[in-house]
Amino acid sequence: MTTLTKPVSRETGRKVGTRAIIVTLAPAGSQNEALIGLRLKGQRTQYVVALSDVFRLAALWHGQKMTAAKRAYDQSGD
């Protein structure tokens, strides 16, 4: 796997209105961290979040979905 050493931007297929979303992955200086930036194509305002925060949130949501599915399964068996 290639190590992230410089910012990489990609245009997604997802659109908000008529503008595509641009995603940027960038290393966070001397820290052992990466940043994710999101902006609309043609706009300068970028929303940046640490990759570790996105990972933590995704894991939390996954856990909540699994718990809800288990509850639904357990209740249907009663």
mmCIF file of the N, C-alpha and C atoms, coordinates in Angstrom:
data_MODEL
# 
_entry.id   MODEL 
# 
loop_
_atom_site.group_PDB 
_atom_site.id 
_atom_site.type_symbol 
_atom_site.label_atom_id 
_atom_site.label_alt_id 
_atom_site.label_comp_id 
_atom_site.label_asym_id 
_atom_site.label_entity_id 
_atom_site.label_seq_id 
_atom_site.pdbx_PDB_ins_code 
_atom_site.Cartn_x 
_atom_site.Cartn_y 
_atom_site.Cartn_z 
_atom_site.occupancy 
_atom_site.B_iso_or_equiv 
_atom_site.pdbx_formal_charge 
_atom_site.auth_seq_id 
_atom_site.auth_comp_id 
_atom_site.auth_asym_id 
_atom_site.auth_atom_id 
_atom_site.pdbx_PDB_model_num 
ATOM 1   N N  . MET A 1 1  ? 0.849   -1.167  0.000  1.00 0.00 ? 1  MET A N  1 
ATOM 2   C CA . MET A 1 1  ? 0.000   0.000   0.000  1.00 0.00 ? 1  MET A CA 1 
ATOM 3   C C  . MET A 1 1  ? 0.899   1.236   0.000  1.00 0.00 ? 1  MET A C  1 
ATOM 4   N N  . THR A 1 2  ? 0.525   2.247   -0.752 1.00 0.00 ? 2  THR A N  1 
ATOM 5   C CA . THR A 1 2  ? 1.297   3.479   -0.846 1.00 0.00 ? 2  THR A CA 1 
ATOM 6   C C  . THR A 1 2  ? 1.037   4.369   0.368  1.00 0.00 ? 2  THR A C  1 
ATOM 7   N N  . THR A 1 3  ? 2.095   4.879   0.966  1.00 0.00 ? 3  THR A N  1 
ATOM 8   C CA . THR A 1 3  ? 1.984   5.781   2.105  1.00 0.00 ? 3  THR A CA 1 
ATOM 9   C C  . THR A 1 3  ? 1.582   7.169   1.627  1.00 0.00 ? 3  THR A C  1 
ATOM 10  N N  . LEU A 1 4  ? 0.719   7.813   2.391  1.00 0.00 ? 4  LEU A N  1 
ATOM 11  C CA . LEU A 1 4  ? 0.256   9.154   2.047  1.00 0.00 ? 4  LEU A CA 1 
ATOM 12  C C  . LEU A 1 4  ? 1.330   10.166  2.447  1.00 0.00 ? 4  LEU A C  1 
ATOM 13  N N  . THR A 1 5  ? 1.988   10.767  1.447  1.00 0.00 ? 5  THR A N  1 
ATOM 14  C CA . THR A 1 5  ? 3.055   11.731  1.726  1.00 0.00 ? 5  THR A CA 1 
ATOM 15  C C  . THR A 1 5  ? 2.737   13.122  1.192  1.00 0.00 ? 5  THR A C  1 
ATOM 16  N N  . LYS A 1 6  ? 1.751   13.214  0.299  1.00 0.00 ? 6  LYS A N  1 
ATOM 17  C CA . LYS A 1 6  ? 1.356   14.517  -0.243 1.00 0.00 ? 6  LYS A CA 1 
ATOM 18  C C  . LYS A 1 6  ? -0.147  14.496  -0.498 1.00 0.00 ? 6  LYS A C  1 
ATOM 19  N N  . PRO A 1 7  ? -0.784  15.652  -0.545 1.00 0.00 ? 7  PRO A N  1 
ATOM 20  C CA . PRO A 1 7  ? -2.242  15.685  -0.751 1.00 0.00 ? 7  PRO A CA 1 
ATOM 21  C C  . PRO A 1 7  ? -2.651  15.071  -2.087 1.00 0.00 ? 7  PRO A C  1 
ATOM 22  N N  . VAL A 1 8  ? -3.756  14.342  -2.051 1.00 0.00 ? 8  VAL A N  1 
ATOM 23  C CA . VAL A 1 8  ? -4.319  13.722  -3.250 1.00 0.00 ? 8  VAL A CA 1 
ATOM 24  C C  . VAL A 1 8  ? -5.791  14.113  -3.307 1.00 0.00 ? 8  VAL A C  1 
ATOM 25  N N  . SER A 1 9  ? -6.224  14.710  -4.421 1.00 0.00 ? 9  SER A N  1 
ATOM 26  C CA . SER A 1 9  ? -7.617  15.130  -4.584 1.00 0.00 ? 9  SER A CA 1 
ATOM 27  C C  . SER A 1 9  ? -8.271  14.353  -5.713 1.00 0.00 ? 9  SER A C  1 
ATOM 28  N N  . ARG A 1 10 ? -9.566  14.041  -5.518 1.00 0.00 ? 10 ARG A N  1 
ATOM 29  C CA . ARG A 1 10 ? -10.324 13.335  -6.538 1.00 0.00 ? 10 ARG A CA 1 
ATOM 30  C C  . ARG A 1 10 ? -11.739 13.902  -6.594 1.00 0.00 ? 10 ARG A C  1 
ATOM 31  N N  . GLU A 1 11 ? -12.272 13.974  -7.806 1.00 0.00 ? 11 GLU A N  1 
ATOM 32  C CA . GLU A 1 11 ? -13.654 14.388  -7.991 1.00 0.00 ? 11 GLU A CA 1 
ATOM 33  C C  . GLU A 1 11 ? -14.535 13.150  -7.889 1.00 0.00 ? 11 GLU A C  1 
ATOM 34  N N  . THR A 1 12 ? -15.580 13.226  -7.089 1.00 0.00 ? 12 THR A N  1 
ATOM 35  C CA . THR A 1 12 ? -16.483 12.092  -6.924 1.00 0.00 ? 12 THR A CA 1 
ATOM 36  C C  . THR A 1 12 ? -17.624 12.186  -7.922 1.00 0.00 ? 12 THR A C  1 
ATOM 37  N N  . GLY A 1 13 ? -18.376 11.134  -8.040 1.00 0.00 ? 13 GLY A N  1 
ATOM 38  C CA . GLY A 1 13 ? -19.560 11.131  -8.884 1.00 0.00 ? 13 GLY A CA 1 
ATOM 39  C C  . GLY A 1 13 ? -20.762 11.740  -8.190 1.00 0.00 ? 13 GLY A C  1 
ATOM 40  N N  . ARG A 1 14 ? -20.655 11.938  -6.890 1.00 0.00 ? 14 ARG A N  1 
ATOM 41  C CA . ARG A 1 14 ? -21.744 12.504  -6.094 1.00 0.00 ? 14 ARG A CA 1 
ATOM 42  C C  . ARG A 1 14 ? -21.844 13.998  -6.341 1.00 0.00 ? 14 ARG A C  1 
ATOM 43  N N  . LYS A 1 15 ? -23.061 14.501  -6.513 1.00 0.00 ? 15 LYS A N  1 
ATOM 44  C CA . LYS A 1 15 ? -23.265 15.934  -6.748 1.00 0.00 ? 15 LYS A CA 1 
ATOM 45  C C  . LYS A 1 15 ? -24.189 16.507  -5.685 1.00 0.00 ? 15 LYS A C  1 
ATOM 46  N N  . VAL A 1 16 ? -23.936 17.753  -5.338 1.00 0.00 ? 16 VAL A N  1 
ATOM 47  C CA . VAL A 1 16 ? -24.821 18.535  -4.480 1.00 0.00 ? 16 VAL A CA 1 
ATOM 48  C C  . VAL A 1 16 ? -25.324 19.654  -5.375 1.00 0.00 ? 16 VAL A C  1 
ATOM 49  N N  . GLY A 1 17 ? -26.592 19.581  -5.743 1.00 0.00 ? 17 GLY A N  1 
ATOM 50  C CA . GLY A 1 17 ? -27.093 20.492  -6.771 1.00 0.00 ? 17 GLY A CA 1 
ATOM 51  C C  . GLY A 1 17 ? -26.467 20.096  -8.092 1.00 0.00 ? 17 GLY A C  1 
ATOM 52  N N  . THR A 1 18 ? -25.718 21.015  -8.676 1.00 0.00 ? 18 THR A N  1 
ATOM 53  C CA . THR A 1 18 ? -25.041 20.716  -9.947 1.00 0.00 ? 18 THR A CA 1 
ATOM 54  C C  . THR A 1 18 ? -23.536 20.561  -9.775 1.00 0.00 ? 18 THR A C  1 
ATOM 55  N N  . ARG A 1 19 ? -23.043 20.703  -8.557 1.00 0.00 ? 19 ARG A N  1 
ATOM 56  C CA . ARG A 1 19 ? -21.595 20.673  -8.315 1.00 0.00 ? 19 ARG A CA 1 
ATOM 57  C C  . ARG A 1 19 ? -21.139 19.328  -7.742 1.00 0.00 ? 19 ARG A C  1 
ATOM 58  N N  . ALA A 1 20 ? -20.067 18.806  -8.306 1.00 0.00 ? 20 ALA A N  1 
ATOM 59  C CA . ALA A 1 20 ? -19.483 17.559  -7.810 1.00 0.00 ? 20 ALA A CA 1 
ATOM 60  C C  . ALA A 1 20 ? -18.758 17.822  -6.494 1.00 0.00 ? 20 ALA A C  1 
ATOM 61  N N  . ILE A 1 21 ? -18.639 16.775  -5.691 1.00 0.00 ? 21 ILE A N  1 
ATOM 62  C CA . ILE A 1 21 ? -17.890 16.873  -4.435 1.00 0.00 ? 21 ILE A CA 1 
ATOM 63  C C  . ILE A 1 21 ? -16.446 16.473  -4.708 1.00 0.00 ? 21 ILE A C  1 
ATOM 64  N N  . ILE A 1 22 ? -15.509 17.284  -4.231 1.00 0.00 ? 22 ILE A N  1 
ATOM 65  C CA . ILE A 1 22 ? -14.077 17.003  -4.342 1.00 0.00 ? 22 ILE A CA 1 
ATOM 66  C C  . ILE A 1 22 ? -13.594 16.514  -2.978 1.00 0.00 ? 22 ILE A C  1 
ATOM 67  N N  . VAL A 1 23 ? -12.905 15.377  -2.959 1.00 0.00 ? 23 VAL A N  1 
ATOM 68  C CA . VAL A 1 23 ? -12.363 14.809  -1.724 1.00 0.00 ? 23 VAL A CA 1 
ATOM 69  C C  . VAL A 1 23 ? -10.850 14.916  -1.784 1.00 0.00 ? 23 VAL A C  1 
ATOM 70  N N  . THR A 1 24 ? -10.242 15.387  -0.692 1.00 0.00 ? 24 THR A N  1 
ATOM 71  C CA . THR A 1 24 ? -8.789  15.487  -0.609 1.00 0.00 ? 24 THR A CA 1 
ATOM 72  C C  . THR A 1 24 ? -8.299  14.726  0.614  1.00 0.00 ? 24 THR A C  1 
ATOM 73  N N  . LEU A 1 25 ? -7.328  13.844  0.420  1.00 0.00 ? 25 LEU A N  1 
ATOM 74  C CA . LEU A 1 25 ? -6.631  13.170  1.513  1.00 0.00 ? 25 LEU A CA 1 
ATOM 75  C C  . LEU A 1 25 ? -5.259  13.812  1.631  1.00 0.00 ? 25 LEU A C  1 
ATOM 76  N N  . ALA A 1 26 ? -4.889  14.194  2.860  1.00 0.00 ? 26 ALA A N  1 
ATOM 77  C CA . ALA A 1 26 ? -3.605  14.865  3.046  1.00 0.00 ? 26 ALA A CA 1 
ATOM 78  C C  . ALA A 1 26 ? -2.973  14.437  4.362  1.00 0.00 ? 26 ALA A C  1 
ATOM 79  N N  . PRO A 1 27 ? -1.639  14.297  4.377  1.00 0.00 ? 27 PRO A N  1 
ATOM 80  C CA . PRO A 1 27 ? -0.973  14.022  5.649  1.00 0.00 ? 27 PRO A CA 1 
ATOM 81  C C  . PRO A 1 27 ? -1.054  15.266  6.528  1.00 0.00 ? 27 PRO A C  1 
ATOM 82  N N  . ALA A 1 28 ? -1.002  15.072  7.840  1.00 0.00 ? 28 ALA A N  1 
ATOM 83  C CA . ALA A 1 28 ? -1.126  16.203  8.767  1.00 0.00 ? 28 ALA A CA 1 
ATOM 84  C C  . ALA A 1 28 ? 0.226   16.566  9.355  1.00 0.00 ? 28 ALA A C  1 
ATOM 85  N N  . GLY A 1 29 ? 1.117   17.055  8.535  1.00 0.00 ? 29 GLY A N  1 
ATOM 86  C CA . GLY A 1 29 ? 2.425   17.525  9.001  1.00 0.00 ? 29 GLY A CA 1 
ATOM 87  C C  . GLY A 1 29 ? 3.241   16.438  9.660  1.00 0.00 ? 29 GLY A C  1 
ATOM 88  N N  . SER A 1 30 ? 3.817   16.748  10.801 1.00 0.00 ? 30 SER A N  1 
ATOM 89  C CA . SER A 1 30 ? 4.689   15.796  11.489 1.00 0.00 ? 30 SER A CA 1 
ATOM 90  C C  . SER A 1 30 ? 3.904   14.785  12.312 1.00 0.00 ? 30 SER A C  1 
ATOM 91  N N  . GLN A 1 31 ? 2.595   14.998  12.461 1.00 0.00 ? 31 GLN A N  1 
ATOM 92  C CA . GLN A 1 31 ? 1.773   14.065  13.223 1.00 0.00 ? 31 GLN A CA 1 
ATOM 93  C C  . GLN A 1 31 ? 1.573   12.783  12.433 1.00 0.00 ? 31 GLN A C  1 
ATOM 94  N N  . ASN A 1 32 ? 1.299   11.719  13.151 1.00 0.00 ? 32 ASN A N  1 
ATOM 95  C CA . ASN A 1 32 ? 1.005   10.446  12.498 1.00 0.00 ? 32 ASN A CA 1 
ATOM 96  C C  . ASN A 1 32 ? -0.505  10.400  12.241 1.00 0.00 ? 32 ASN A C  1 
ATOM 97  N N  . GLU A 1 33 ? -0.997  11.294  11.415 1.00 0.00 ? 33 GLU A N  1 
ATOM 98  C CA . GLU A 1 33 ? -2.423  11.493  11.177 1.00 0.00 ? 33 GLU A CA 1 
ATOM 99  C C  . GLU A 1 33 ? -2.633  11.885  9.730  1.00 0.00 ? 33 GLU A C  1 
ATOM 100 N N  . ALA A 1 34 ? -3.846  11.722  9.255  1.00 0.00 ? 34 ALA A N  1 
ATOM 101 C CA . ALA A 1 34 ? -4.221  12.172  7.919  1.00 0.00 ? 34 ALA A CA 1 
ATOM 102 C C  . ALA A 1 34 ? -5.496  12.983  8.041  1.00 0.00 ? 34 ALA A C  1 
ATOM 103 N N  . LEU A 1 35 ? -5.720  13.847  7.072  1.00 0.00 ? 35 LEU A N  1 
ATOM 104 C CA . LEU A 1 35 ? -6.904  14.693  7.060  1.00 0.00 ? 35 LEU A CA 1 
ATOM 105 C C  . LEU A 1 35 ? -7.719  14.396  5.810  1.00 0.00 ? 35 LEU A C  1 
ATOM 106 N N  . ILE A 1 36 ? -9.034  14.536  5.937  1.00 0.00 ? 36 ILE A N  1 
ATOM 107 C CA . ILE A 1 36 ? -9.926  14.422  4.795  1.00 0.00 ? 36 ILE A CA 1 
ATOM 108 C C  . ILE A 1 36 ? -10.584 15.780  4.615  1.00 0.00 ? 36 ILE A C  1 
ATOM 109 N N  . GLY A 1 37 ? -10.483 16.320  3.409  1.00 0.00 ? 37 GLY A N  1 
ATOM 110 C CA . GLY A 1 37 ? -11.118 17.591  3.090  1.00 0.00 ? 37 GLY A CA 1 
ATOM 111 C C  . GLY A 1 37 ? -12.215 17.378  2.062  1.00 0.00 ? 37 GLY A C  1 
ATOM 112 N N  . LEU A 1 38 ? -13.331 18.050  2.243  1.00 0.00 ? 38 LEU A N  1 
ATOM 113 C CA . LEU A 1 38 ? -14.456 17.968  1.316  1.00 0.00 ? 38 LEU A CA 1 
ATOM 114 C C  . LEU A 1 38 ? -14.841 19.370  0.885  1.00 0.00 ? 38 LEU A C  1 
ATOM 115 N N  . ARG A 1 39 ? -15.058 19.552  -0.411 1.00 0.00 ? 39 ARG A N  1 
ATOM 116 C CA . ARG A 1 39 ? -15.517 20.837  -0.928 1.00 0.00 ? 39 ARG A CA 1 
ATOM 117 C C  . ARG A 1 39 ? -16.308 20.605  -2.196 1.00 0.00 ? 39 ARG A C  1 
ATOM 118 N N  . LEU A 1 40 ? -17.073 21.604  -2.583 1.00 0.00 ? 40 LEU A N  1 
ATOM 119 C CA . LEU A 1 40 ? -17.806 21.531  -3.838 1.00 0.00 ? 40 LEU A CA 1 
ATOM 120 C C  . LEU A 1 40 ? -16.924 22.054  -4.959 1.00 0.00 ? 40 LEU A C  1 
ATOM 121 N N  . LYS A 1 41 ? -17.010 21.427  -6.120 1.00 0.00 ? 41 LYS A N  1 
ATOM 122 C CA . LYS A 1 41 ? -16.219 21.842  -7.271 1.00 0.00 ? 41 LYS A CA 1 
ATOM 123 C C  . LYS A 1 41 ? -16.545 23.302  -7.604 1.00 0.00 ? 41 LYS A C  1 
ATOM 124 N N  . GLY A 1 42 ? -15.506 24.102  -7.786 1.00 0.00 ? 42 GLY A N  1 
ATOM 125 C CA . GLY A 1 42 ? -15.676 25.512  -8.102 1.00 0.00 ? 42 GLY A CA 1 
ATOM 126 C C  . GLY A 1 42 ? -15.796 26.393  -6.874 1.00 0.00 ? 42 GLY A C  1 
ATOM 127 N N  . GLN A 1 43 ? -15.751 25.807  -5.692 1.00 0.00 ? 43 GLN A N  1 
ATOM 128 C CA . GLN A 1 43 ? -15.833 26.566  -4.447 1.00 0.00 ? 43 GLN A CA 1 
ATOM 129 C C  . GLN A 1 43 ? -14.499 26.461  -3.708 1.00 0.00 ? 43 GLN A C  1 
ATOM 130 N N  . ARG A 1 44 ? -14.218 27.443  -2.877 1.00 0.00 ? 44 ARG A N  1 
ATOM 131 C CA . ARG A 1 44 ? -12.963 27.426  -2.120 1.00 0.00 ? 44 ARG A CA 1 
ATOM 132 C C  . ARG A 1 44 ? -13.136 26.900  -0.696 1.00 0.00 ? 44 ARG A C  1 
ATOM 133 N N  . THR A 1 45 ? -14.346 27.011  -0.168 1.00 0.00 ? 45 THR A N  1 
ATOM 134 C CA . THR A 1 45 ? -14.575 26.574  1.214  1.00 0.00 ? 45 THR A CA 1 
ATOM 135 C C  . THR A 1 45 ? -14.419 25.064  1.305  1.00 0.00 ? 45 THR A C  1 
ATOM 136 N N  . GLN A 1 46 ? -13.512 24.636  2.177  1.00 0.00 ? 46 GLN A N  1 
ATOM 137 C CA . GLN A 1 46 ? -13.245 23.214  2.363  1.00 0.00 ? 46 GLN A CA 1 
ATOM 138 C C  . GLN A 1 46 ? -13.526 22.849  3.805  1.00 0.00 ? 46 GLN A C  1 
ATOM 139 N N  . TYR A 1 47 ? -14.165 21.719  4.006  1.00 0.00 ? 47 TYR A N  1 
ATOM 140 C CA . TYR A 1 47 ? -14.465 21.212  5.342  1.00 0.00 ? 47 TYR A CA 1 
ATOM 141 C C  . TYR A 1 47 ? -13.491 20.080  5.620  1.00 0.00 ? 47 TYR A C  1 
ATOM 142 N N  . VAL A 1 48 ? -12.691 20.227  6.678  1.00 0.00 ? 48 VAL A N  1 
ATOM 143 C CA . VAL A 1 48 ? -11.604 19.290  6.962  1.00 0.00 ? 48 VAL A CA 1 
ATOM 144 C C  . VAL A 1 48 ? -11.866 18.573  8.282  1.00 0.00 ? 48 VAL A C  1 
ATOM 145 N N  . VAL A 1 49 ? -11.600 17.273  8.300  1.00 0.00 ? 49 VAL A N  1 
ATOM 146 C CA . VAL A 1 49 ? -11.759 16.465  9.502  1.00 0.00 ? 49 VAL A CA 1 
ATOM 147 C C  . VAL A 1 49 ? -10.606 15.453  9.564  1.00 0.00 ? 49 VAL A C  1 
ATOM 148 N N  . ALA A 1 50 ? -10.198 15.105  10.766 1.00 0.00 ? 50 ALA A N  1 
ATOM 149 C CA . ALA A 1 50 ? -9.132  14.113  10.942 1.00 0.00 ? 50 ALA A CA 1 
ATOM 150 C C  . ALA A 1 50 ? -9.657  12.727  10.582 1.00 0.00 ? 50 ALA A C  1 
ATOM 151 N N  . LEU A 1 51 ? -8.836  11.955  9.909  1.00 0.00 ? 51 LEU A N  1 
ATOM 152 C CA . LEU A 1 51 ? -9.220  10.612  9.495  1.00 0.00 ? 51 LEU A CA 1 
ATOM 153 C C  . LEU A 1 51 ? -9.570  9.740   10.702 1.00 0.00 ? 51 LEU A C  1 
ATOM 154 N N  . SER A 1 52 ? -8.869  9.904   11.811 1.00 0.00 ? 52 SER A N  1 
ATOM 155 C CA . SER A 1 52 ? -9.164  9.100   13.004 1.00 0.00 ? 52 SER A CA 1 
ATOM 156 C C  . SER A 1 52 ? -10.565 9.398   13.535 1.00 0.00 ? 52 SER A C  1 
ATOM 157 N N  . ASP A 1 53 ? -11.027 10.639  13.408 1.00 0.00 ? 53 ASP A N  1 
ATOM 158 C CA . ASP A 1 53 ? -12.385 10.982  13.841 1.00 0.00 ? 53 ASP A CA 1 
ATOM 159 C C  . ASP A 1 53 ? -13.429 10.336  12.945 1.00 0.00 ? 53 ASP A C  1 
ATOM 160 N N  . VAL A 1 54 ? -13.173 10.303  11.641 1.00 0.00 ? 54 VAL A N  1 
ATOM 161 C CA . VAL A 1 54 ? -14.090 9.660   10.699 1.00 0.00 ? 54 VAL A CA 1 
ATOM 162 C C  . VAL A 1 54 ? -14.153 8.160   10.988 1.00 0.00 ? 54 VAL A C  1 
ATOM 163 N N  . PHE A 1 55 ? -13.004 7.551   11.249 1.00 0.00 ? 55 PHE A N  1 
ATOM 164 C CA . PHE A 1 55 ? -12.957 6.124   11.553 1.00 0.00 ? 55 PHE A CA 1 
ATOM 165 C C  . PHE A 1 55 ? -13.754 5.818   12.821 1.00 0.00 ? 55 PHE A C  1 
ATOM 166 N N  . ARG A 1 56 ? -13.547 6.612   13.865 1.00 0.00 ? 56 ARG A N  1 
ATOM 167 C CA . ARG A 1 56 ? -14.246 6.421   15.131 1.00 0.00 ? 56 ARG A CA 1 
ATOM 168 C C  . ARG A 1 56 ? -15.763 6.534   14.939 1.00 0.00 ? 56 ARG A C  1 
ATOM 169 N N  . LEU A 1 57 ? -16.197 7.520   14.179 1.00 0.00 ? 57 LEU A N  1 
ATOM 170 C CA . LEU A 1 57 ? -17.614 7.729   13.921 1.00 0.00 ? 57 LEU A CA 1 
ATOM 171 C C  . LEU A 1 57 ? -18.195 6.569   13.103 1.00 0.00 ? 57 LEU A C  1 
ATOM 172 N N  . ALA A 1 58 ? -17.470 6.110   12.098 1.00 0.00 ? 58 ALA A N  1 
ATOM 173 C CA . ALA A 1 58 ? -17.938 4.985   11.279 1.00 0.00 ? 58 ALA A CA 1 
ATOM 174 C C  . ALA A 1 58 ? -18.072 3.716   12.129 1.00 0.00 ? 58 ALA A C  1 
ATOM 175 N N  . ALA A 1 59 ? -17.120 3.478   13.019 1.00 0.00 ? 59 ALA A N  1 
ATOM 176 C CA . ALA A 1 59 ? -17.179 2.306   13.895 1.00 0.00 ? 59 ALA A CA 1 
ATOM 177 C C  . ALA A 1 59 ? -18.373 2.403   14.844 1.00 0.00 ? 59 ALA A C  1 
ATOM 178 N N  . LEU A 1 60 ? -18.629 3.586   15.374 1.00 0.00 ? 60 LEU A N  1 
ATOM 179 C CA . LEU A 1 60 ? -19.772 3.807   16.255 1.00 0.00 ? 60 LEU A CA 1 
ATOM 180 C C  . LEU A 1 60 ? -21.077 3.532   15.518 1.00 0.00 ? 60 LEU A C  1 
ATOM 181 N N  . TRP A 1 61 ? -21.221 4.095   14.317 1.00 0.00 ? 61 TRP A N  1 
ATOM 182 C CA . TRP A 1 61 ? -22.440 3.879   13.530 1.00 0.00 ? 61 TRP A CA 1 
ATOM 183 C C  . TRP A 1 61 ? -22.627 2.405   13.190 1.00 0.00 ? 61 TRP A C  1 
ATOM 184 N N  . HIS A 1 62 ? -21.539 1.738   12.849 1.00 0.00 ? 62 HIS A N  1 
ATOM 185 C CA . HIS A 1 62 ? -21.623 0.307   12.530 1.00 0.00 ? 62 HIS A CA 1 
ATOM 186 C C  . HIS A 1 62 ? -22.114 -0.471  13.744 1.00 0.00 ? 62 HIS A C  1 
ATOM 187 N N  . GLY A 1 63 ? -21.564 -0.166  14.905 1.00 0.00 ? 63 GLY A N  1 
ATOM 188 C CA . GLY A 1 63 ? -21.995 -0.828  16.136 1.00 0.00 ? 63 GLY A CA 1 
ATOM 189 C C  . GLY A 1 63 ? -23.467 -0.587  16.432 1.00 0.00 ? 63 GLY A C  1 
ATOM 190 N N  . GLN A 1 64 ? -23.925 0.638   16.216 1.00 0.00 ? 64 GLN A N  1 
ATOM 191 C CA . GLN A 1 64 ? -25.331 0.960   16.446 1.00 0.00 ? 64 GLN A CA 1 
ATOM 192 C C  . GLN A 1 64 ? -26.234 0.190   15.482 1.00 0.00 ? 64 GLN A C  1 
ATOM 193 N N  . LYS A 1 65 ? -25.819 0.076   14.216 1.00 0.00 ? 65 LYS A N  1 
ATOM 194 C CA . LYS A 1 65 ? -26.612 -0.674  13.239 1.00 0.00 ? 65 LYS A CA 1 
ATOM 195 C C  . LYS A 1 65 ? -26.670 -2.155  13.607 1.00 0.00 ? 65 LYS A C  1 
ATOM 196 N N  . MET A 1 66 ? -25.546 -2.708  14.036 1.00 0.00 ? 66 MET A N  1 
ATOM 197 C CA . MET A 1 66 ? -25.514 -4.121  14.413 1.00 0.00 ? 66 MET A CA 1 
ATOM 198 C C  . MET A 1 66 ? -26.395 -4.375  15.634 1.00 0.00 ? 66 MET A C  1 
ATOM 199 N N  . THR A 1 67 ? -26.360 -3.467  16.603 1.00 0.00 ? 67 THR A N  1 
ATOM 200 C CA . THR A 1 67 ? -27.190 -3.601  17.800 1.00 0.00 ? 67 THR A CA 1 
ATOM 201 C C  . THR A 1 67 ? -28.672 -3.520  17.436 1.00 0.00 ? 67 THR A C  1 
ATOM 202 N N  . ALA A 1 68 ? -29.029 -2.574  16.563 1.00 0.00 ? 68 ALA A N  1 
ATOM 203 C CA . ALA A 1 68 ? -30.423 -2.431  16.143 1.00 0.00 ? 68 ALA A CA 1 
ATOM 204 C C  . ALA A 1 68 ? -30.891 -3.673  15.386 1.00 0.00 ? 68 ALA A C  1 
ATOM 205 N N  . ALA A 1 69 ? -30.032 -4.223  14.530 1.00 0.00 ? 69 ALA A N  1 
ATOM 206 C CA . ALA A 1 69 ? -30.393 -5.426  13.783 1.00 0.00 ? 69 ALA A CA 1 
ATOM 207 C C  . ALA A 1 69 ? -30.581 -6.608  14.726 1.00 0.00 ? 69 ALA A C  1 
ATOM 208 N N  . LYS A 1 70 ? -29.730 -6.723  15.727 1.00 0.00 ? 70 LYS A N  1 
ATOM 209 C CA . LYS A 1 70 ? -29.846 -7.814  16.697 1.00 0.00 ? 70 LYS A CA 1 
ATOM 210 C C  . LYS A 1 70 ? -31.133 -7.675  17.491 1.00 0.00 ? 70 LYS A C  1 
ATOM 211 N N  . ARG A 1 71 ? -31.455 -6.452  17.912 1.00 0.00 ? 71 ARG A N  1 
ATOM 212 C CA . ARG A 1 71 ? -32.714 -6.231  18.651 1.00 0.00 ? 71 ARG A CA 1 
ATOM 213 C C  . ARG A 1 71 ? -33.916 -6.593  17.790 1.00 0.00 ? 71 ARG A C  1 
ATOM 214 N N  . ALA A 1 72 ? -33.899 -6.171  16.534 1.00 0.00 ? 72 ALA A N  1 
ATOM 215 C CA . ALA A 1 72 ? -35.017 -6.467  15.633 1.00 0.00 ? 72 ALA A CA 1 
ATOM 216 C C  . ALA A 1 72 ? -35.163 -7.981  15.441 1.00 0.00 ? 72 ALA A C  1 
ATOM 217 N N  . TYR A 1 73 ? -34.045 -8.679  15.329 1.00 0.00 ? 73 TYR A N  1 
ATOM 218 C CA . TYR A 1 73 ? -34.073 -10.130 15.160 1.00 0.00 ? 73 TYR A CA 1 
ATOM 219 C C  . TYR A 1 73 ? -34.599 -10.793 16.414 1.00 0.00 ? 73 TYR A C  1 
ATOM 220 N N  . ASP A 1 74 ? -34.123 -10.368 17.587 1.00 0.00 ? 74 ASP A N  1 
ATOM 221 C CA . ASP A 1 74 ? -34.559 -10.939 18.857 1.00 0.00 ? 74 ASP A CA 1 
ATOM 222 C C  . ASP A 1 74 ? -36.044 -10.699 19.103 1.00 0.00 ? 74 ASP A C  1 
ATOM 223 N N  . GLN A 1 75 ? -36.547 -9.524  18.729 1.00 0.00 ? 75 GLN A N  1 
ATOM 224 C CA . GLN A 1 75 ? -37.957 -9.214  18.937 1.00 0.00 ? 75 GLN A CA 1 
ATOM 225 C C  . GLN A 1 75 ? -38.847 -9.984  17.980 1.00 0.00 ? 75 GLN A C  1 
ATOM 226 N N  . SER A 1 76 ? -38.361 -10.270 16.791 1.00 0.00 ? 76 SER A N  1 
ATOM 227 C CA . SER A 1 76 ? -39.179 -11.010 15.827 1.00 0.00 ? 76 SER A CA 1 
ATOM 228 C C  . SER A 1 76 ? -39.302 -12.470 16.217 1.00 0.00 ? 76 SER A C  1 
ATOM 229 N N  . GLY A 1 77 ? -38.379 -12.960 17.032 1.00 0.00 ? 77 GLY A N  1 
ATOM 230 C CA . GLY A 1 77 ? -38.405 -14.353 17.460 1.00 0.00 ? 77 GLY A CA 1 
ATOM 231 C C  . GLY A 1 77 ? -39.306 -14.593 18.667 1.00 0.00 ? 77 GLY A C  1 
ATOM 232 N N  . ASP A 1 78 ? -39.778 -13.546 19.306 1.00 0.00 ? 78 ASP A N  1 
ATOM 233 C CA . ASP A 1 78 ? -40.624 -13.699 20.501 1.00 0.00 ? 78 ASP A CA 1 
ATOM 234 C C  . ASP A 1 78 ? -42.003 -14.177 20.199 1.00 0.00 ? 78 ASP A C  1 
# 
